[in-house]
Amino acid sequence: MKDWLETIKESHIDLLNSDPRSNEKLKAPHKWIKEEIKSILGEGFDIVSLDKDKKLSKEEKVEGKYYDKDVDICISKNKKPLGVIAFKFISSNYS
């Protein structure tokens, strides 16, 4: 498996080669985080995230206090969400 630095480099290249508002730059880090969590938790947990493989790529809708929300990475067991992770890639300058 790739290390984190290689994943961030891949993500940066995706950012440079796609529309700045595209979620392409998030797919490599999301997949890396998902695979790391899977290796720690083992079997019995479902983890969904964005992925370069369109068949595996999706966001999960989770119930919120005021409204449902699509989350970047969702860890669930028996179809019940146990936790979510939000990873953002800042791609613009701030003054």
Secondary structure as UniProt FT lines:
FT   HELIX           4..16
FT   TURN            20..21
FT   HELIX           24..41
FT   TURN            43..44
FT   STRAND          46..49
FT   TURN            54..56
FT   STRAND          60..62
FT   STRAND          69..71
FT   STRAND          73..77
FT   TURN            78..79
FT   STRAND          80..85
//
